[in-house]
Amino acid sequence: MTVPAPPRDASPPGQPKKAAAAAWIGSALEYYDFFIYGSAAALIFPEVFFDDSDPATATLLSLATFGVAYAARPIGALFLGHIGDRLGRKKIMVFTLMLMGLSTFLIGCLPTRAQVGSLAPVLLVLCRVLQGISAAGEQASANSMTLEHAPPDRRGFFTSFTLSGTQGGQLLATLVFIPIAALPEEQLLSWGWRVPFWLSVAVAVVGWVIRRRLDETPAFERQTAGKGVVKLPLMVLLREHWADVLRVVAGALIASVSTVFTVWALAYATSDTVGMSRSSMLWVGALANVVALAAIPLWAALSDRVGRRPVYLIGAVGSAVTMFLYLWAISTGDYALTLLLGIIAFGVVYSAANGVWPSFYGEMFPTRVRLSGVAIGTQIGFAVAGFAVTFAARIAGPDGDDWTAVALFTAALCVPPVIAAVTARETHRLPTGQLGERAVGESAERPAKVTA
């Protein structure tokens, strides 16, 4: 008779780095796919999938499809969070990678409005929904995997690789789109825009090879071998950790800064009102992401020393201020000023909140409901952030040039993250096994329904 090996108390040597690498490559694919869609929604899709006789309406509808994926993400979070807390982090990480790669490839194969009429945007939305479901489980599972593998005093640093991957994917998407956007108009609108979507297959294969070799986390194995997994993670989450779920929902609104910077500001800068070229504005995003790749782990490492809350607050408050400066720079038509402030706003300041939230949110919950808590909380907040682009297009006026209204709107969405951070517990010094238990209080003594 074979005796099962006892659960591990700590990750084997090298496993934290493997988990961080797997999180990085998966997030890079997820957000390469997500942001090539954002670039295409701002620059290409209004003419390919919508009626371009009314450019303003076509752009509004195109940007709305960008938000559709965010609307689908809370639904995906409910399902994938439940599975991840019952069956493990690794299974979700592999599933989300394959689903994102497939749905993105299919977007590149879609017929246009000129070919199939109104069926074209319908098919586009369906593929976008699949992207949203995939993204719902990707970051939460990758964050849980890296947090639970990481040394207790370096959880901030290791979990930040999920968001470094996000910036890496956004950078890759931008670099791919720069030569595509420079194609002659006829080639760009006929076949050129499809190439970035087809290229996602290569990244998916690399990510699959890395992720299938990962071990499940020691924390999840201990939970399974000890008290057992929770039968209904959502019920336990909402009964015992509802306050922290609300904090994560509020905190996740900080992603509005990213969507406005990446999509609305790009559309505004390249509009007839400002007149900057597509390629030059794509370079602003590319260079800001290069800086973010270095800034994110540095901010995260700082949070391991001074705490999650102060670093996160720097990012949330600073983003509200620097978004005004960035959009003002675009309105002047001064490209050098736009480049400088874009790098400061998105590459440096926003990276403080962006690099810390994976550990900050994940540490609010215990192992048994961590994936569900992070997935559901973030995806509800991200759903609002996704449609921030559509609201921004609305409040920018009929000519789409009221940047002050958009800046005020974005700053207002930074207020809930500030409140969430101020009211949250500081967790950076807690042992991994004690995370989330203080949030339960006396209810921690009540046994939850579990299965072995």
GUDORO-456040 format. One line per 8 residues: number of its first residue (from 1); for each residue x, y, z of C-alpha. Coordinates in pm, 1 decimal. Example, Ala and Ser with C-alpha at 12.3 -4.5 7.8 and 13.67 -1.06 7.14 Angstrom:
BEGIN
1) 1230.0,-450.0,780.0  1367.0,-106.0,714.0 $
//
This chain:
BEGIN
1) 0.0,0.0,0.0  138.8,338.0,-99.7  129.3,601.1,173.1  64.1,954.6,41.2  346.3,1198.4,99.8  272.2,1453.3,374.5  196.3,1805.6,259.3  498.1,2030.3,227.6 $
9) 556.4,2313.7,473.4  747.8,2519.1,218.7  803.3,2526.3,-154.7  1097.7,2326.6,-291.6  1401.8,2533.5,-393.4  1342.7,2709.4,-721.6  965.1,2665.4,-715.7  890.2,3030.4,-619.8 $
17) 1089.5,3144.9,-924.1  910.7,2893.5,-1147.6  575.2,3014.7,-1016.9  675.9,3375.8,-1081.7  790.3,3287.5,-1435.9  466.3,3100.1,-1504.0  264.2,3394.4,-1374.5  465.8,3635.5,-1588.7 $
25) 429.8,3447.0,-1917.1  59.9,3376.6,-1863.7  -19.5,3735.8,-1776.8  189.3,3850.4,-2072.4  -27.9,3641.1,-2304.8  -352.5,3746.0,-2136.7  -273.2,4112.8,-2162.8  -98.7,4097.2,-2498.9 $
33) -432.3,3964.5,-2619.8  -631.8,4215.3,-2417.2  -433.1,4518.2,-2528.4  -401.5,4435.1,-2896.3  -778.8,4431.3,-2878.8  -774.8,4771.4,-2707.1  -544.2,4917.5,-2972.5  -753.2,4769.0,-3251.6 $
41) -1076.4,4892.9,-3089.3  -938.4,5247.1,-3088.0  -769.5,5247.3,-3429.3  -909.1,4973.0,-3656.3  -1242.4,4819.6,-3554.1  -1458.8,5131.1,-3604.4  -1392.7,5096.9,-3978.5  -1377.7,4715.6,-4002.5 $
49) -1671.9,4601.6,-3788.1  -1899.0,4907.8,-3760.3  -2069.2,5160.3,-3988.1  -1795.4,5415.0,-4060.8  -2039.3,5664.0,-4212.7  -2075.1,5800.9,-3858.0  -1719.2,5790.5,-3719.8  -1810.1,5912.3,-3368.8 $
57) -2078.2,5644.7,-3320.3  -1857.5,5376.1,-3473.8  -1576.7,5463.0,-3231.5  -1817.1,5462.0,-2936.3  -1952.7,5117.8,-3030.0  -1603.6,4983.4,-3087.1  -1485.8,5103.2,-2746.2  -1798.0,4949.2,-2592.6 $
65) -1688.4,4606.0,-2719.0  -1365.4,4660.5,-2527.1  -1575.9,4686.4,-2212.3  -1781.8,4374.7,-2291.7  -1499.4,4149.4,-2174.3  -1495.1,4328.8,-1840.9  -1869.4,4269.0,-1803.4  -1810.1,3896.5,-1859.0 $
73) -1528.8,3879.3,-1605.2  -1741.0,3870.7,-1284.1  -1932.5,3571.3,-1424.0  -1606.9,3395.5,-1507.5  -1471.9,3480.7,-1161.4  -1761.8,3304.9,-987.3  -1702.8,2985.2,-1182.6  -1322.7,2982.5,-1199.2 $
81) -1278.7,3101.7,-840.2  -1493.5,2811.9,-717.9  -1296.6,2558.6,-921.8  -959.5,2704.6,-820.8  -1035.7,2689.5,-447.4  -1159.1,2330.3,-479.5  -925.5,2174.1,-735.8  -615.0,2391.0,-714.7 $
89) -444.7,2689.5,-871.0  -253.2,2503.4,-1141.4  -560.8,2369.7,-1325.2  -709.8,2716.5,-1359.2  -379.1,2863.3,-1478.6  -356.9,2610.4,-1764.1  -724.3,2645.7,-1860.9  -723.7,3026.0,-1877.1 $
97) -408.5,3028.1,-2089.0  -559.4,2798.9,-2353.4  -894.5,2980.5,-2359.8  -734.2,3322.1,-2410.8  -504.6,3195.4,-2686.6  -795.0,3033.9,-2874.5  -1037.7,3326.7,-2846.7  -773.2,3576.1,-2959.5 $
105) -673.6,3365.6,-3258.8  -1040.4,3343.8,-3360.5  -1073.9,3725.4,-3355.1  -801.0,3737.3,-3618.4  -1009.2,3502.6,-3836.2  -1340.1,3690.8,-3814.6  -1516.8,3817.9,-4127.6  -1566.7,4194.0,-4151.6 $
113) -1887.1,4398.3,-4171.9  -1836.6,4438.2,-4544.3  -1837.5,4057.8,-4578.2  -2119.1,3942.6,-4347.0  -2294.1,4260.4,-4233.3  -2420.1,4289.1,-3874.8  -2309.0,3932.4,-3794.9  -1948.9,4058.2,-3781.9 $
121) -1979.0,4267.6,-3461.6  -2186.5,3989.7,-3301.6  -1906.2,3737.6,-3356.1  -1655.1,3994.5,-3232.3  -1848.3,4037.4,-2907.5  -1871.9,3658.8,-2855.0  -1494.6,3621.6,-2885.2  -1448.6,3917.6,-2654.3 $
129) -1668.9,3748.1,-2392.5  -1443.0,3440.6,-2404.3  -1143.1,3667.2,-2350.1  -1315.7,3815.6,-2046.3  -1395.4,3477.7,-1891.9  -1032.9,3372.9,-1935.3  -895.4,3691.6,-1780.1  -1130.6,3648.9,-1483.3 $
137) -936.8,3350.0,-1355.8  -590.0,3429.2,-1486.8  -465.3,3694.2,-1248.4  -635.2,3551.7,-940.2  -491.5,3203.5,-996.2  -145.7,3335.6,-1085.5  -147.1,3567.5,-781.4  -253.2,3285.5,-550.6 $
145) 9.8,3054.0,-695.8  296.6,3300.5,-656.4  184.9,3427.4,-314.3  156.4,3076.0,-170.4  492.2,2965.3,-313.8  678.2,3282.9,-211.7  895.1,3322.4,101.7  681.3,3507.9,361.4 $
153) 907.6,3814.2,365.0  907.4,3848.8,-16.9  545.2,3789.9,-109.9  511.0,4141.0,-252.4  809.0,4097.6,-482.6  714.2,3754.5,-616.4  345.3,3831.1,-670.3  438.8,4146.5,-861.0 $
161) 554.6,3930.7,-1151.6  190.3,3878.4,-1242.2  159.7,4251.5,-1306.0  504.7,4272.5,-1465.8  368.5,4016.1,-1709.7  68.9,4240.0,-1768.0  296.9,4528.1,-1859.6  514.7,4295.8,-2066.1 $
169) 210.9,4182.2,-2260.4  100.0,4539.7,-2311.8  448.4,4633.4,-2429.5  457.4,4339.2,-2669.3  114.4,4432.8,-2802.7  226.2,4790.3,-2859.4  549.8,4689.2,-3032.1  361.3,4451.3,-3260.9 $
177) 106.0,4720.2,-3347.1  359.1,4991.2,-3431.3  466.3,4841.0,-3768.0  111.3,4721.4,-3831.9  -28.9,5072.2,-3779.6  230.2,5206.0,-4025.5  96.8,4988.9,-4310.5  -87.4,5157.3,-4596.9 $
185) -454.2,5202.1,-4509.0  -580.1,4939.3,-4753.3  -342.1,4668.8,-4626.5  -402.0,4763.6,-4263.0  -779.7,4728.9,-4290.6  -776.6,4416.5,-4508.2  -522.3,4178.8,-4349.0  -267.3,4372.7,-4142.7 $
193) -479.7,4408.4,-3828.4  -524.0,4028.3,-3813.6  -154.5,3944.8,-3771.8  -118.0,4047.1,-3402.6  -414.5,3827.4,-3311.3  -269.6,3524.2,-3490.6  66.2,3567.3,-3317.3  -91.5,3494.6,-2977.2 $
201) -68.3,3122.0,-3050.6  311.1,3127.3,-3010.7  291.8,3286.6,-2665.5  20.5,3040.7,-2558.6  238.2,2741.5,-2645.1  534.2,2878.0,-2446.1  310.0,2948.1,-2147.4  155.9,2600.8,-2157.8 $
209) 498.6,2434.7,-2150.8  600.8,2638.3,-1843.6  275.7,2605.8,-1649.3  227.0,2231.0,-1685.6  555.7,2175.7,-1495.1  448.8,2372.3,-1187.6  382.3,2209.9,-850.2  64.3,2289.2,-661.0 $
217) 125.2,2526.6,-368.9  216.0,2399.2,-18.8  -62.9,2611.5,132.4  -329.4,2448.8,-87.2  -188.0,2100.3,-21.0  -198.8,2162.8,354.8  -556.3,2285.0,327.6  -655.4,1975.7,129.5 $
225) -475.7,1732.1,363.5  -591.8,1907.0,682.0  -935.2,2068.6,708.1  -1018.3,1986.9,347.8  -1130.5,2218.6,72.5  -1441.7,2427.6,122.2  -1748.6,2277.8,-41.1  -1896.5,2616.5,-130.5 $
233) -1616.5,2876.8,-127.7  -1851.4,3157.4,-232.3  -2077.8,3105.8,69.3  -1784.5,3111.2,312.3  -1636.8,3412.2,135.3  -1952.4,3621.5,154.2  -2033.0,3516.4,510.5  -1690.9,3566.5,667.5 $
241) -1493.6,3796.7,436.0  -1753.6,4023.3,276.2  -1582.7,4342.4,397.5  -1256.8,4252.8,229.9  -1439.9,4155.5,-89.9  -1585.5,4508.2,-93.9  -1237.2,4651.9,-35.9  -1101.1,4458.5,-332.3 $
249) -1393.5,4571.3,-551.9  -1323.0,4932.7,-458.0  -948.1,4891.4,-498.9  -983.6,4732.7,-841.7  -1133.3,5055.9,-977.3  -772.3,5179.7,-999.4  -757.1,4984.8,-1326.9  -960.0,5268.2,-1481.2 $
257) -633.2,5460.3,-1500.9  -490.4,5189.7,-1726.3  -790.9,5162.2,-1957.8  -825.3,5539.7,-2000.5  -450.9,5575.5,-2062.2  -432.9,5283.3,-2304.4  -752.8,5323.3,-2503.9  -929.5,5659.9,-2464.2 $
265) -615.7,5873.9,-2455.9  -487.0,5692.1,-2765.9  -810.2,5760.7,-2952.6  -810.6,6126.1,-2837.4  -447.6,6191.9,-2930.1  -489.5,6047.3,-3279.9  -821.1,6223.0,-3346.2  -853.5,6514.4,-3585.7 $
273) -870.8,6747.7,-3284.3  -511.1,6678.2,-3173.4  -369.1,6508.6,-3481.9  -79.7,6305.5,-3339.5  21.4,6001.6,-3544.8  -72.2,5648.2,-3446.2  287.2,5530.0,-3438.8  412.3,5814.9,-3219.3 $
281) 138.3,5759.6,-2959.0  197.1,5385.4,-2957.6  559.0,5463.5,-2869.3  438.2,5658.2,-2563.6  267.9,5343.4,-2438.8  566.0,5126.9,-2527.6  820.7,5339.5,-2340.4  589.5,5383.4,-2040.4 $
289) 560.4,5005.7,-2018.8  937.2,4960.8,-2039.5  968.3,5185.5,-1734.7  682.0,5000.1,-1562.9  862.7,4668.2,-1607.8  1137.7,4801.8,-1381.3  916.6,5007.7,-1150.3  665.1,4736.4,-1057.9 $
297) 906.4,4493.9,-884.1  1084.4,4786.6,-716.9  760.6,4921.6,-569.5  661.5,4568.5,-466.6  996.8,4506.5,-297.6  953.7,4836.1,-111.6  613.5,4715.1,12.3  785.8,4409.3,163.1 $
305) 981.3,4652.8,380.0  738.9,4936.9,460.0  398.2,4777.0,403.0  138.0,4743.4,128.2  -81.7,5038.8,221.9  165.0,5330.0,190.0  294.7,5213.4,-148.7  -55.8,5148.7,-280.7 $
313) -170.6,5494.7,-168.0  117.5,5658.3,-352.9  -6.9,5494.2,-670.5  -376.7,5570.7,-619.2  -342.8,5935.5,-515.9  -60.1,6002.1,-760.4  -256.7,5857.8,-1052.9  -546.5,6094.0,-987.5 $
321) -307.3,6389.1,-1019.4  -85.7,6272.5,-1305.7  -379.5,6177.5,-1531.2  -472.6,6547.1,-1541.3  -119.4,6634.8,-1644.1  -100.3,6362.5,-1910.4  -430.2,6450.1,-2080.3  -342.9,6820.7,-2064.1 $
329) -12.3,6744.6,-2238.0  -198.3,6562.5,-2516.2  -433.7,6859.3,-2557.6  -136.8,7090.9,-2622.1  -17.0,6874.1,-2912.0  335.1,6881.2,-2764.8  465.4,6529.6,-2826.8  778.8,6556.5,-2609.4 $
337) 571.5,6673.5,-2312.2  315.1,6399.8,-2375.5  588.6,6136.0,-2383.5  747.3,6259.4,-2059.7  423.3,6283.2,-1863.9  297.4,5953.5,-2005.3  606.3,5777.0,-1872.8  574.3,5945.7,-1532.3 $
345) 198.9,5887.8,-1499.4  176.9,5530.0,-1622.4  530.9,5396.3,-1603.5  619.1,5524.2,-1255.2  324.0,5646.2,-1047.8  52.0,5400.7,-1152.9  302.2,5116.2,-1111.4  305.3,5171.9,-735.0 $
353) -56.8,5058.3,-699.1  -33.6,4815.3,-988.5  267.4,4631.5,-848.9  136.4,4601.3,-494.3  -225.6,4499.2,-538.2  -156.5,4128.3,-612.2  -7.9,4078.5,-264.6  -227.9,4341.7,-96.2 $
361) -554.5,4181.9,-211.3  -437.9,3820.4,-183.8  -322.6,3867.7,174.8  -673.8,3973.2,278.8  -800.4,3614.5,241.7  -709.3,3270.4,382.9  -603.9,2984.3,154.4  -946.0,2818.5,142.5 $
369) -1115.7,3115.4,-30.1  -821.3,3319.3,-159.1  -870.1,3255.8,-529.9  -1244.6,3321.5,-508.7  -1196.5,3636.9,-302.5  -938.3,3790.7,-533.7  -1114.3,3679.3,-854.0  -1463.0,3800.2,-762.2 $
377) -1348.8,4123.6,-597.8  -1113.2,4228.7,-874.3  -1336.8,4130.7,-1162.5  -1634.9,4329.1,-1037.2  -1409.9,4632.8,-1001.4  -1243.1,4566.5,-1335.1  -1585.6,4544.4,-1501.1  -1647.8,4905.9,-1403.2 $
385) -1295.4,4999.2,-1511.6  -1348.0,4835.9,-1850.8  -1651.0,5050.4,-1925.2  -1465.8,5359.5,-1802.7  -1346.3,5395.1,-2163.6  -1704.3,5404.0,-2290.9  -1808.1,5658.5,-2025.5  -1500.5,5865.3,-2106.5 $
393) -1599.0,5872.9,-2473.3  -1948.5,5987.5,-2370.9  -1845.8,6265.2,-2134.3  -1576.6,6393.6,-2371.9  -1850.8,6568.7,-2567.8  -1970.8,6542.0,-2928.0  -1625.6,6621.0,-3062.4  -1449.8,6391.2,-2813.8 $
401) -1213.6,6663.6,-2697.1  -1327.1,6751.4,-2341.5  -1020.7,6604.6,-2173.1  -1082.9,6786.2,-1843.0  -1410.1,6597.9,-1793.6  -1230.2,6268.6,-1859.8  -950.1,6360.7,-1618.4  -1202.6,6447.8,-1343.9 $
409) -1389.8,6124.7,-1409.0  -1068.3,5920.7,-1382.4  -964.2,6101.7,-1063.8  -1305.1,6028.1,-909.1  -1253.6,5657.8,-978.5  -928.1,5675.8,-779.3  -1114.5,5776.9,-461.4  -1264.2,5432.0,-376.3 $
417) -918.6,5265.3,-398.4  -784.8,5523.4,-152.1  -1069.1,5448.4,90.5  -1013.2,5073.8,51.1  -643.5,5106.4,130.7  -693.5,5334.0,431.3  -944.6,5094.8,589.8  -753.1,4772.2,513.1 $
425) -527.3,4582.5,753.5  -152.9,4588.6,702.4  -48.0,4230.1,629.1  307.3,4233.9,493.2  457.8,4089.2,814.9  200.2,3816.4,877.6  303.7,3451.4,819.4  137.2,3305.4,510.3 $
433) -62.9,3054.4,716.1  -223.0,3333.0,922.5  -335.0,3549.6,632.0  -704.2,3631.2,629.8  -783.9,3478.0,966.6  -803.2,3812.7,1148.1  -1076.5,3914.8,907.5  -1295.7,3630.7,1034.8 $
441) -1277.0,3709.5,1406.6  -1505.4,3493.2,1617.4  -1657.1,3329.5,1312.5  -1325.1,3155.7,1253.8  -1426.8,2912.8,1527.1  -1733.1,2800.6,1336.6  -1656.5,2504.1,1112.9  -1725.5,2560.7,746.7 $
449) -1861.8,2285.2,527.8  -1560.2,2112.4,379.5  -1485.4,1805.8,177.9  -1180.4,1592.1,215.9 $
//
